[in-house]
Amino acid sequence: MNHFNESDYFKSIRDLKLTRSVSALKFYLNNLFGEVNLENKDALDIGAGAGTYSCYMAMNGAKNVISLEPEIEGSRNHYISKSNELKNKLKLDNVFLKPLTFQSFDSEEKKFDVILLHHSINHLDENACINLGKSSEAKKSYEEIFKKLYSISNAGADIIIADCSNKNFFNFLGIKNPLSPTIEWHKHQAPEKWTEIMEKVGYKIVKIKWVAPLRGIGNALLGNKICSYFIHSHFIIYAKK
């Protein structure tokens, strides 16, 4: 069992240039995982990127973490190599990287206590995500995805989904958001779209949290649905099986 060594973790994150601000990352990690007990849990990180969250879970009590990152060959992000480097720097033997999509992942009857989808829910089937509100086939595709998630969740399992909503002031105006200029709003959905499907397959929604790009009192004042509409519409869904 690994125990969290804050200085080692954030030094490695900084050395590998996986964040622009360590203090902002600390605040965000507390926000993201503050509702969930990781101690002695089996975790699955879907769309794990460079392993920032997989390694954090592993160092915060998770027994084992399976980290799915289907990086496209030739990608300039180099997520897999960065993830391996971070894991090795932190001497983690309980993080298992698999270069697979969620749809191709076979859990081999293993079930999980914590499942994280951080900025990845819309990428599981981008075309279906784009058409989710107007196509029965698109909705069916995501129902199958959530059925699989449900089937590999232990009783009482936590599922965390973080993304941004397409219900945003800048998207409404059809212009780039100066805070998040690279967001392709048409490839995202509001949290209510996801929770509708999640409840249909059996998940219980615990809460939807809105996160402002500010710390402390700034997040307390602006971290709500109305204010988020005028910022970057970032939300976190917490649900349980």
C-alpha positions, 0 to 999 in steps of 0.5 A: 500500500502506498501512502501519499507523499505530497512533496514527491508527488507534486515535485514529479508532476512539476518536473514532468511539466504536467501542470502549469500551477501546483497550487491550482492542481492541489486545490482541484485534486481536493475538489475532485476526490473530496467526496470519495474514500480511496482507501483500499479501493480498486480504481479504474481511470478511463482516459487517464492521459499522463497518469496524473489522477491514476497516480494520485489515487494510487498514492492516496490509499487505492489498492490497485489502479487500472489506467486506460489510455488509448493514445493514438500512434504518433500522438504528440501528447506522449501520454503513455511515456509520460504516464510510465515516467511518472509511475516510475518516478513515484515507484508505484507498483499498483498502477497498471497502464493499459493502452485500450479504449473502454469499449475494448477493455476486458475487466476479466470479471474484476469489479471496481470501487471507484471509476473516474472519467476525467474529461473523457466521457465525451471521447468514448464515442464522440459522434454519439456525444455530438448527436446525443440529444437528437439521435436514438442510436447515439443515446443507445450507444451511451446506454451501452457504455453506462451499462458496461460501467455499471456491470464492472462496478462493485455495490456501493461503487463511486463513479466520478465524471468531470467535463464541461457543459455545452450550455455556455455563454460563449458557445451560445454566442458562437465565439471562443471562450477566452478562458478555454479557447480550445474547447469544441463545445459541440463535442460536449453535453450538459451533466443532466444528459449524462445523469439521465442515462446513468439513472436509467441503467441504475446509478444513483446520482449523489450530486453535481458540483460546478467548479470555477477556475479560482481557488478559495472564496472565488470558487465558493462564490462562482462555483455554481451553475449560473456563474459557470455558464459565463466561465467555462461550465466545468462540472463534476458528477458524483454517483453511486451504484 
